[in-house]
Each structure stands twice: as C-alpha cells, then as structure tokens.
C-alpha cells in the first residue's frame, strides 16, 4: 500500500551513490520506507515525497522521504543520509528524524503561493493546501518539511493529524498508556517481558516506607519517623503515601491538623543536616484563626526533634521568589532570543535582551535563596521550614538545591535521581500540568524543572569536579520530559498515576492484580532510551566522589567525608585563626541564647537586618577557603558568575556551534585520561588477584572489556590524541536539520509577525483570517 | 559537558595580594613543585590554599616588611596608615614604599591582611580633600589593573616631614622624576636568557622564508627606512631595496607592506603596513601599486588581493584631511578593500574606563548585563575578533593574500595580524610560540608600549594611553575559552603577561620600538619576562593541550559566546573564589596515572620475581622498568 514509487527525476542525484551500490549487488533489497513502531504505536496518517529542510537558506542537502504521524511521534523516514558528517546520540525510542508528539509545541502550516499560514490546533480545519509544515518543538528544535512534490490532500491530512494528536484530550491518550499496556501486559492480560521496567535500578523511588527509613538513617534523623496515614491517599491526594514527620507528632495529631493545611498537605521532612537541623517543607495554613497555634505546634515538634532543641525558621517562598507565571514568561523570552530571533539581528542587544528576559535573574534568585537556607542550616544550626501556598512548585526547586549544596550524596548520579524522585515526583510536582502535556492548561505551564536543571548546571559550571554527571545528562534529562512514557514526568502526583492506571486497565481489560499502578518505567531506567555506551556520556571524568581517589603527597588516597578532612582545610593556619573561627560559632550560639533572634519568625526576610551581615560573612569565610568538593558547596552568586547554559539553549543553533571546539574538547581529553586510569586500576586488580604460583592467565596489558565508565576511550598510548572531527560545542547534539528558521515568504518569521517579541502565540496566528 | 566553562584559575593575586612579582614566593612554589612533580602535590586543598591570602601571609607572617628583590630598597615606612578597603572597610597597618613596590600590612587582623603591588601599576596618586575631622589626610591611588586604592593617615605634626605618599609619587613615576625604571636595576639571574626567545631570521626560516617569492632585506638594518620597524623585513623578491624606499615615502611613517606570515601550502600571505598617503587630492604612487601587485603575484593561487583597513570607513576617509587615507580600487587593480570598523585608541580607552566603573569595586546586581553592554567593551572585542577571523578565513579558505593596515599600523594592525596568525598557525599557540608572536608582531613592529601604558610617567591624562594590548590578550582568552584544548598556555600565563606589562620589573615591554630597545641596550640592562616565565613553565602550562596539528581555529565571533573575562577584571572582588580549575583535576589524574603505572609495574615485577624465585633464589630484582610516560 505504501510501496515506494519510482522517484521523480528532480531528485535523481540523491540516488546516484545508491546506484553505484546497485552494480555491486545485483539484487538489492528494496527497503520500504516504513515507520518503526513501538508496541502500542499505530500509524495515523502519512505522506510521501516530503522534503525535510536541512540548510537554512538553500534546498541543498535536503532529505526526501515519507512523513508519518503516529499516535506517538512525527516520523520522517528517508534513505538519504545527512550531507554533513554529524553526530547525534541515538535514542532507542526514536529515530534520527523523529519528534515525539508531546514535544511538539506548535504546528504551523504555510502556503507560500497564497501567502497564508496558520497555526493548527486540535480538531481544526485547514482551508488551504500546505506547501510547508514547521514544527516548533519544546526542546527548542525548529523542523521544516516541504510538500512541493507531495500529494496535497495527504499532506494536509498529515498536518491535521499532527495537530490533533499532539493535543490529547485526556491523559490516558498520552502514548505511555498504550505503550505500557502492550509492552508489559499481553492481549490476554498476562504479564509479558518478564522484567519490571526499572526493576534493576539501584536507587530508591520513595514509594515504600523502607526507603524513607533508610534515608532517615542515612542522614541520622533519629527523631523523625515514617508516617503512613496517607496510605491509599486517603487524607491527601497530592501527598505521597508515606511521609516523614517528627516523632513527637502522633498520627492522631496529624489527622487533627491536616484539614487546616492547603490541600491537606501536612509538613514533609526533606533532609537532616549532620548537626541535627532539619529541612522541612509545607503548604500554607488555610485557616487564619488556626495559623498561630498550628505554627507553634509544628515548630515545637520540629524543635523537639533537634538534638540541640534548636530554633525553627520559616521561609516564605511565595514572598521571596518569582511565581510560576514569571518563570514561564522568562523562559519564553529566553527561548525567543536564543532560537527564534534571527541570529545577526539579536547580536547587537544580546546582553540587554538576556537581562530583560530575566531568566538568569530568576536562576540567581533561586540559588541565592537556597544558599541563604544553607546558611541557616549549616551556619546557624537551626531547622528551616520552606513554606509555599501549595508546596508543589517553588519548594521543589529550593529544597532540592539546598540538599545538593549540603549533601555530596546528591551529587552522585543515583543520589541526584533519588533527590528528584523525593522532592519532585513524590512531593507531587504537577509535571503533567507544568509540562502542559495536554496543551490545554496554558496558564499552568511553567518550566520549573528546567529552571532547577539550570541552577544545577550553574553549580556544576562553578565546581566541575563535584558532580558525578555531566551537562549532557542534565540536557537529556530535560529532553526526556517530552517522551511521554516515563512515570517521572507523566503525572501531577503519585495518586494520579494510580487512578489513571486503574481507569486505563479497566477500559483495556488489563488485570492489575496486586499492583497499584501500571508499571511505567521511571526515566531513571536509562536503558529504555540509550545503549550502555551512550550512557557513558553522563559520566563526568573529573568527579571526585566518595569512592573516587585523589592524590596526596604522591600517594593515592580516598576522599572521605570526615571531620578530619574538613578541618584539614584549616591546616597551616595560625592557631589563633582557628580560635577565631570557633569564636565565630560561639558568638552565634550567644546570639541565640540571648534571644536576639526570637524563637519563631514567620519569615526570615524580616530578620534580615539582624542576620544579613552574618550571612554575608559566612559566605565570604567559606569562599576564602578552598572548597571541599565532598562538603558544602555554595555557588558564587555575583551576577557576573552566572552564565547562559549554552549547551541547553544554543545546541541547535548552527551559527553558535563551534566546530572542534567548546567544553567538550576538554571533556574528551579528560575522559581519555580517566579511562587510562581505570584501565590501570583494573590491571592492578588482576595482578593483586594473581597468586604467586600462577602468573595471570590473561594478558594484563590487554585492555579490559567494555566496562569503562568513559565515553571516550584512551587511544593507543603513543599516538597523540587529536580532536575527533565530529566534536563541536553542540555535541552530542547537532544543529543539522534541527533548526530551520529560514524566512517564510521572503521575510523572517519574526518580521512576518510584526516583530512580535514572543514565541508564536496561538492567538496571534489563529486569529488571522485564512 | 560543563567541565570548565568557568575555568577560573588559581590566580595568585587573590584578593588584595597584587602582582607578586618575584622570585620570592614564586620560587618557593617552584622548588615545592620540583619536589612533587605534578604540583597538585600535597593535596588539592593546600594547593589552592597556596593562592589564598592566608597562606601567603604565613610565609612572611613575622615581618612587617616585604621580602625585597635584588636591588630593591625601602624608601619610607609609615605606621598607623589606614587602608580603606571597599570590601572589608578600614584597616590600620604599616605602609612600606620601596623603589619597586607598595606594601601594606595590617597586623590587627587574623589572618594578617597584606597588600603588595608594584608601583608600576599606579596610574595616578591624588590627595582627596583636606584633613578630615579626625585630622586624617586621604590619598587615592588609581591603578592600571582595574583597581583603586584609598589610604588615609594622620596629618603630620611635623609639617616639614614629607608624607609617605609624596615618596610614593616619586617612585611610582620615576620617568617624571628623573629616576631609572626599576627594570634597569633588578638583577635577578634566571637560567634562560629570555631575550633570545625571538630570533627574526629563525622565525622566518620556520615559515620557509626566504623562498622564490620572498626575501629578507637589510634595507632597514639601521632603522633608516623606518625607525618604528624591525631591522629584518620580508619583502617580495622582485622589488629592489631602492624601490622599497620609494614605497616608504608613500606609506605613513615609512611603514611599508611587509610579510608577517605565509601559508605553508597555498603561499597566501598576511602582510602589514600603515595607511597610504593619499590625501585629499587622491595622490597615487606607481611604486606602491606595483609593490602591492608583487605581493599578489607572489601567491599563484589567487588573482586577487584583499586589503583590510581596520578602521571604520568614516575614520579612514577623515584621515585624508591629514594626508592619509586608503587605497582606491581604481589605483589598485585586483585589490578589494574591506573596512573592519574597529575604533581608535581613544574610543577603546573610554570603553575600558566605563568597564572599570561597572566592575570595580562592586557589581550592581540588578543591571549587570545591560551595564556591561553599555561599556561596549565586548562589542569592541567582537569587532577585533571578527576582523581577525575574516583575515584568517581569506588566507585559509580563500587562499588569498591579504594586506592589513590601520592608520599607523601599530595598534589595530598588530591586534589583527597577531590574532589571525594565532588562528592560522598552531605554533603560536604554544608557550614559546606565543612569546615569538608577541616579540614579532607587537614589539619588533613597534607597538608603542611606553606610550600606550605610560611606564613611570605621571601624566595619566596622556591621550596616547590606550588598552590596545589588553584587548588583544582579552581576545586570546576568548579564543582559548572556545578551544580549551588548543593552547599550550593557561589563563594564568595571560594574566601574568598583563601584570608584568605594568609592573616595570622586566624590560620586555619597555620602549616603543626595536630601535629604542637596541639604543637603550635593554637586553643587556634588563631581564626579559620570558626568562621568568620559562624558568617555571609548569605554572603556565595547560595540561589539556592537544596539538591540533595544522588545524586552523575558527572561533564563533558572537555575543552568545563572548564573555567578560571575570578572572581578570573581577579578580579583586573577595566574593570571587579562584575556582578549582579543571586543570587541577587533570593534573591529579595525571599523577594518579603515574602512581598506578608505578604500582602495576611493581606488581608485575613482583609476580615475575616470585615465579622466577623457584628457580633462581638470590637474584636481585631487575630495575628495567618502562619509564612512566607522561605527556604534560
């Protein structure tokens, strides 16, 4: 039915290399252009003889093929190879030219002969035959297809299908449900593919009490307990089933208090500092009459859980930080100047445009606020409550950042993933709404998670050896939000996952048995998307982790998080200085004893005048000492020290890509060296294992098998390493074919829109009479 | 990959420790480094501490005075001087002035606070206001390295006694006071004679010159044709010396077009000169036209010649009023003239002044980026880099020879040719190659360092001062940032060059031309900066360096990639941490590799010995170990 017709002469040239192949193999298998489908995936519509635009200004190098809309993705299938040598990490769920429907932000159809264009929405009509389709993607790609040689009706149908299917009416229409249903449950309802997705993950997902228990033990939070009053989500739908509360609060007390909290969200324990101070998050108290009383009860319970009975300070995030609409507006603007506006035109005012987007200002605001909380926990030894109206947005960012700054465990890969799981997924961050997967909650859309990732990147950028993972990892993690099969990003809270699973299972007659929810894989099961080799791109060769070793006085030692190690940063200072530091602590204690800081302050911004100078001094003291990468890390907060996350924002922009340059060239060199070190270590192990009697059977100088953590392997030892051709500052992404902003109708798109400074807004274009 | 997006290096001048000039603390470090080969040494903790003020203080913790250099002597010392630090506030201590430096030490503080800067960085000293209510007089020091310092001390009861600041004025501006610059006194001996780093003939030989098209002429041996040019000049073979003199008459200051660089394959060349003396009447010179044709003909690959005029076209046209101007395309067949829009020294000076206002002492948090934009500093950097990129691209991709000039050909032209050469030729990206590049394109071709920096001269308003060389180093930093593995040297190398350009400790940046340097006998009477740098190369080496063999660097010249060089311009801010650099970690890995290699070899030996011991008992272990290979 979809067999390939003989190609038209106009693009004969593209076949020339293939024809030379024909001579060599007389009977070439004629490959059909067919979509590769995942379980549960079906083709909705397709059109042949479509041209995918590659270059910005000419059709040179464009690819010919078939454009297919399925219930999961927009797929472009071609026999043509990309003109330039390029490099892109392959995703197991997606082909080279595929875009998941969930990643499609806007569908724009154009007829340049008639001078018309239209932004397509679900269930719309299109009164002209499109000659061109432009997909604006959530990951910032802009992909263009031309229909000059394609059947006009089929082209139109595909465009309409893409518009329709990228705006599902119901969460259960998100592809993940069909996929999981088919992938893990057979047609008769039996379980297939034996292994649980993500079953082999060595990290807590925090959906079981035991995992919370372990976290309590790990942080030494002796006076805190796991509470299961929300089992079955009976008291609050947006809270996880298991939460951690002060030991002194009985279930009875909590049940009594919960109705006074917004959405019944009682305070949640996040983390304990080794000094006993706790980090707690909670929703606002809805009943003003109860506020004072309840505040006092909660705080005294937290105080009781502190070994020194320290104070509790409350930080009102809604008052001190931008709200979700501000953040969304900033993100739209920064995207606008990074990828939509013509490159040269935006050069002149680049810095002030960046400033006016306010994105970096917000990134800094979150980092700064988190650093201040760090000061309270670490420097003032007090417990801190993060309070937010619903405790589901800003507090996710702040609580995760505070923990990243204070606890090196969260800077390892699994630690980081468990942190996101704990403070975002389980705490009920509304990923479904904030991602706007259903495209009908525009006001709810907000890139809080991307903002968080940017904040993490800023810290990595300043302390490149402190994290186990790379910026590629962070970027890929962000992109995974738009592949709607992962439990991590599909739901507003764990309860919704359960409810939607039940409904879906019922409608499809999938027996759930004992299970509470369909087994959506978490995004952390990276084997769903990438080969082990590609996953090595996540590993930072410089990481100085717990197990990592460093060299001291020529001998290899392990880093350990011990008091001794920390105080070693003071080694060599005059003893009088050490006393000063101790005095510093004493004076803080004094302050507290003298009750200059009242026991409970509703908002620490009010006591800024008292604490500001100690905060500043605390930061300055810390900055003046060398950083212990396995200790507390405070980012430098001068605006001059925050940078644009270029890989994330500019990776698709061809003009901004540095051939054979960019940070990746250093990563390349470091990885090779780290790989060599690993190989030596493994040789060493082999020798140690060898008994005196038997010389090692395997040749120890032979490189060990593919177990290396590093993406770039050490070359042969005497060959000077050179930079591979495919490396660029966009690596492992490539701008080729992913950013076609070419002018439409002879004018840049932005001009066509009368210089509208925003991402093509639906209203602007939809209102155009067509 | 984030790696080293902000690879700030441990710059010695943390906080208010300034250009710490010398063999004192530096040699401490190099001996230290010598003991433990990979300077990450003791542990990363102490290494970084080494750059922090505290540890530095330890070294001289019991002294109020600085450790003096050879021939350095204390000129005055005053107790109870207040340093008004913009970050910490008033600090009371002892101020020492020598014939080389200003040294302030506050003993009341733990750790002791030290300010140690060469007087060469001082641009201006002024008394601020009259005596305050507390009877203190206040002095402000404006520095060339983006700092201002403020001191105060009690009004002298003995009105006859000179204030220490008057002494300071005398030694900060030796030229104005008829005193020798300290570089002429400093007599430190280094293992290498830095003056031998650059040998013009050897450098041209490296480029393959002389060849069938180009020759080295001796016409300027005694600086008679052009007193701001070097003695060795490379010119087209078929232009005799007599004609060169006639060309010189048509070019400003006699700066004729001469070869700077030749492409090893295509033979396309980069030549530099000054503007033609066209004037309002559009004067022509047959000799000059023939000469440019000869430059074009020397490159068989192209039948075109590009003339890059660094100036904005308006400025170039305005120069006609003063007898100068630019090549008309009528007169120069086959030549295409391109204006690169780079502004003059006065605009650049003003831009840096604004930048200083924005970055020192504090940054206004809410409008950082728009304030930075309003200085236009990065915009100027962008234009210079863009010009150099166009030149490199024409030569490399277009295989076309280029002629570069501005008005006199010693400021913008030096920036453009040296940056283009840095992109085109990997040799200049090595430490020694970069020294050669500076010696050649900047020093020998007469960039007027004495005038642009104003060494030892109190006339701080001199219109000849301009941060042209600073801009060049900034551009180098920008390229190195885009290609972190393409340069053999690190950021600290660049900062050191800038610091010592001002310090007046070395002779390298003294005088305005080769002729003056010869006359002043600088190589005999002063030490070269390269002697100091090459005696401790490890400090300045980028361990990530990969020799991009024959690879031309094409940086992306876009505001999206240009950044303010925080590690230089904002280094005085105590809130800035000299970061744990990627390089540090790389060196640790190198050391670890060496250590592991050693252990593998030991075990290997062990296993061999044990298996051999059954047959041969008393054999001592063989010492034949493959040498630990390192390519730092």
Boltz contact constraints between the chains, C-beta under 6 A:
constraints:
  - contact:
      token1: [A, 347]
      token2: [B, 559]
      max_distance: 6.0
  - contact:
      token1: [A, 350]
      token2: [B, 559]
      max_distance: 6.0
  - contact:
      token1: [A, 351]
      token2: [B, 369]
      max_distance: 6.0
  - contact:
      token1: [A, 351]
      token2: [B, 372]
      max_distance: 6.0
  - contact:
      token1: [A, 351]
      token2: [B, 373]
      max_distance: 6.0
  - contact:
      token1: [A, 352]
      token2: [B, 370]
      max_distance: 6.0
  - contact:
      token1: [A, 352]
      token2: [B, 373]
      max_distance: 6.0
  - contact:
      token1: [A, 354]
      token2: [B, 369]
      max_distance: 6.0
  - contact:
      token1: [A, 355]
      token2: [B, 369]
      max_distance: 6.0
  - contact:
      token1: [A, 355]
      token2: [B, 370]
      max_distance: 6.0
  - contact:
      token1: [A, 460]
      token2: [B, 2]
      max_distance: 6.0
  - contact:
      token1: [A, 461]
      token2: [B, 2]
      max_distance: 6.0
  - contact:
      token1: [A, 461]
      token2: [B, 5]
      max_distance: 6.0
  - contact:
      token1: [A, 461]
      token2: [B, 6]
      max_distance: 6.0
  - contact:
      token1: [A, 464]
      token2: [B, 2]
      max_distance: 6.0
  - contact:
      token1: [A, 464]
      token2: [B, 3]
      max_distance: 6.0
  - contact:
      token1: [A, 464]
      token2: [B, 4]
      max_distance: 6.0
  - contact:
      token1: [A, 464]
      token2: [B, 582]
      max_distance: 6.0
  - contact:
      token1: [A, 465]
      token2: [B, 585]
      max_distance: 6.0
  - contact:
      token1: [A, 470]
      token2: [B, 1]
      max_distance: 6.0
  - contact:
      token1: [A, 471]
      token2: [B, 1]
      max_distance: 6.0
  - contact:
      token1: [A, 471]
      token2: [B, 2]
      max_distance: 6.0
  - contact:
      token1: [A, 542]
      token2: [B, 585]
      max_distance: 6.0
  - contact:
      token1: [A, 550]
      token2: [B, 588]
      max_distance: 6.0
  - contact:
      token1: [A, 551]
      token2: [B, 588]
      max_distance: 6.0
  - contact:
      token1: [A, 551]
      token2: [B, 591]
      max_distance: 6.0
  - contact:
      token1: [A, 551]
      token2: [B, 592]
      max_distance: 6.0
  - contact:
      token1: [A, 552]
      token2: [B, 43]
      max_distance: 6.0
  - contact:
      token1: [A, 553]
      token2: [B, 42]
      max_distance: 6.0
  - contact:
      token1: [A, 554]
      token2: [B, 36]
      max_distance: 6.0
  - contact:
      token1: [A, 556]
      token2: [B, 592]
      max_distance: 6.0
  - contact:
      token1: [A, 556]
      token2: [B, 595]
      max_distance: 6.0
  - contact:
      token1: [A, 568]
      token2: [B, 45]
      max_distance: 6.0
  - contact:
      token1: [A, 569]
      token2: [B, 45]
      max_distance: 6.0
  - contact:
      token1: [A, 573]
      token2: [B, 54]
      max_distance: 6.0
  - contact:
      token1: [A, 576]
      token2: [B, 110]
      max_distance: 6.0
  - contact:
      token1: [A, 577]
      token2: [B, 110]
      max_distance: 6.0
  - contact:
      token1: [A, 577]
      token2: [B, 111]
      max_distance: 6.0
  - contact:
      token1: [A, 580]
      token2: [B, 110]
      max_distance: 6.0
  - contact:
      token1: [A, 623]
      token2: [B, 577]
      max_distance: 6.0
  - contact:
      token1: [A, 626]
      token2: [B, 45]
      max_distance: 6.0
  - contact:
      token1: [A, 626]
      token2: [B, 48]
      max_distance: 6.0
  - contact:
      token1: [A, 626]
      token2: [B, 49]
      max_distance: 6.0
  - contact:
      token1: [A, 627]
      token2: [B, 580]
      max_distance: 6.0
  - contact:
      token1: [A, 636]
      token2: [B, 577]
      max_distance: 6.0
  - contact:
      token1: [A, 638]
      token2: [B, 363]
      max_distance: 6.0
  - contact:
      token1: [A, 638]
      token2: [B, 575]
      max_distance: 6.0
  - contact:
      token1: [A, 639]
      token2: [B, 365]
      max_distance: 6.0
  - contact:
      token1: [A, 639]
      token2: [B, 368]
      max_distance: 6.0
  - contact:
      token1: [A, 640]
      token2: [B, 363]
      max_distance: 6.0
  - contact:
      token1: [A, 640]
      token2: [B, 566]
      max_distance: 6.0
  - contact:
      token1: [A, 640]
      token2: [B, 570]
      max_distance: 6.0
  - contact:
      token1: [A, 656]
      token2: [B, 560]
      max_distance: 6.0
  - contact:
      token1: [A, 658]
      token2: [B, 482]
      max_distance: 6.0
  - contact:
      token1: [A, 658]
      token2: [B, 556]
      max_distance: 6.0
  - contact:
      token1: [A, 661]
      token2: [B, 482]
      max_distance: 6.0
  - contact:
      token1: [A, 661]
      token2: [B, 483]
      max_distance: 6.0
  - contact:
      token1: [A, 663]
      token2: [B, 1]
      max_distance: 6.0
  - contact:
      token1: [A, 663]
      token2: [B, 3]
      max_distance: 6.0
  - contact:
      token1: [A, 663]
      token2: [B, 5]
      max_distance: 6.0
  - contact:
      token1: [A, 664]
      token2: [B, 1]
      max_distance: 6.0
  - contact:
      token1: [A, 665]
      token2: [B, 484]
      max_distance: 6.0
  - contact:
      token1: [A, 665]
      token2: [B, 485]
      max_distance: 6.0
  - contact:
      token1: [A, 666]
      token2: [B, 3]
      max_distance: 6.0
  - contact:
      token1: [A, 666]
      token2: [B, 4]
      max_distance: 6.0
  - contact:
      token1: [A, 666]
      token2: [B, 484]
      max_distance: 6.0
  - contact:
      token1: [A, 666]
      token2: [B, 485]
      max_distance: 6.0
  - contact:
      token1: [A, 666]
      token2: [B, 544]
      max_distance: 6.0
  - contact:
      token1: [A, 667]
      token2: [B, 1]
      max_distance: 6.0
  - contact:
      token1: [A, 667]
      token2: [B, 3]
      max_distance: 6.0
  - contact:
      token1: [A, 669]
      token2: [B, 485]
      max_distance: 6.0
  - contact:
      token1: [A, 669]
      token2: [B, 544]
      max_distance: 6.0
  - contact:
      token1: [A, 670]
      token2: [B, 586]
      max_distance: 6.0
  - contact:
      token1: [A, 673]
      token2: [B, 589]
      max_distance: 6.0
  - contact:
      token1: [A, 676]
      token2: [B, 593]
      max_distance: 6.0
  - contact:
      token1: [A, 677]
      token2: [B, 589]
      max_distance: 6.0
  - contact:
      token1: [A, 677]
      token2: [B, 592]
      max_distance: 6.0
  - contact:
      token1: [A, 677]
      token2: [B, 593]
      max_distance: 6.0
  - contact:
      token1: [A, 680]
      token2: [B, 596]
      max_distance: 6.0
  - contact:
      token1: [A, 680]
      token2: [B, 600]
      max_distance: 6.0
  - contact:
      token1: [A, 683]
      token2: [B, 600]
      max_distance: 6.0
  - contact:
      token1: [A, 684]
      token2: [B, 599]
      max_distance: 6.0
  - contact:
      token1: [A, 684]
      token2: [B, 600]
      max_distance: 6.0
  - contact:
      token1: [A, 687]
      token2: [B, 603]
      max_distance: 6.0
  - contact:
      token1: [A, 690]
      token2: [B, 607]
      max_distance: 6.0
  - contact:
      token1: [A, 692]
      token2: [B, 610]
      max_distance: 6.0
  - contact:
      token1: [A, 695]
      token2: [B, 607]
      max_distance: 6.0
  - contact:
      token1: [A, 695]
      token2: [B, 611]
      max_distance: 6.0
  - contact:
      token1: [A, 721]
      token2: [B, 546]
      max_distance: 6.0
